Amino acid sequence: LNNSYITRQKRWEISCKLQLSERQVKV
């Protein structure tokens, strides 16, 4: 559970960064 939780957090962080980069590229 702990491992999956960390992976989930990392995934969320990566998705957040991707969204930010996508927004920057769009703008």
CNS distance restraints for C-alpha pairs under 8 A (distance, minus, plus):
assign (resid   1 and name CA) (resid   5 and name CA) 5.99 0.50 0.50
assign (resid   2 and name CA) (resid   6 and name CA) 6.27 0.50 0.50
assign (resid   3 and name CA) (resid   7 and name CA) 6.25 0.50 0.50
assign (resid   4 and name CA) (resid   8 and name CA) 6.06 0.50 0.50
assign (resid   5 and name CA) (resid   9 and name CA) 6.26 0.50 0.50
assign (resid   6 and name CA) (resid  10 and name CA) 6.15 0.50 0.50
assign (resid   7 and name CA) (resid  11 and name CA) 5.98 0.50 0.50
assign (resid   8 and name CA) (resid  12 and name CA) 6.14 0.50 0.50
assign (resid   9 and name CA) (resid  13 and name CA) 6.15 0.50 0.50
assign (resid  10 and name CA) (resid  14 and name CA) 6.09 0.50 0.50
assign (resid  11 and name CA) (resid  15 and name CA) 6.09 0.50 0.50
assign (resid  12 and name CA) (resid  16 and name CA) 6.03 0.50 0.50
assign (resid  13 and name CA) (resid  17 and name CA) 6.16 0.50 0.50
assign (resid  14 and name CA) (resid  18 and name CA) 6.03 0.50 0.50
assign (resid  15 and name CA) (resid  19 and name CA) 6.07 0.50 0.50
assign (resid  16 and name CA) (resid  20 and name CA) 6.21 0.50 0.50
assign (resid  17 and name CA) (resid  21 and name CA) 6.12 0.50 0.50
assign (resid  18 and name CA) (resid  22 and name CA) 5.99 0.50 0.50
assign (resid  19 and name CA) (resid  23 and name CA) 6.09 0.50 0.50
assign (resid  20 and name CA) (resid  24 and name CA) 6.23 0.50 0.50
assign (resid  21 and name CA) (resid  25 and name CA) 6.14 0.50 0.50
assign (resid  22 and name CA) (resid  26 and name CA) 6.07 0.50 0.50
assign (resid  23 and name CA) (resid  27 and name CA) 6.05 0.50 0.50
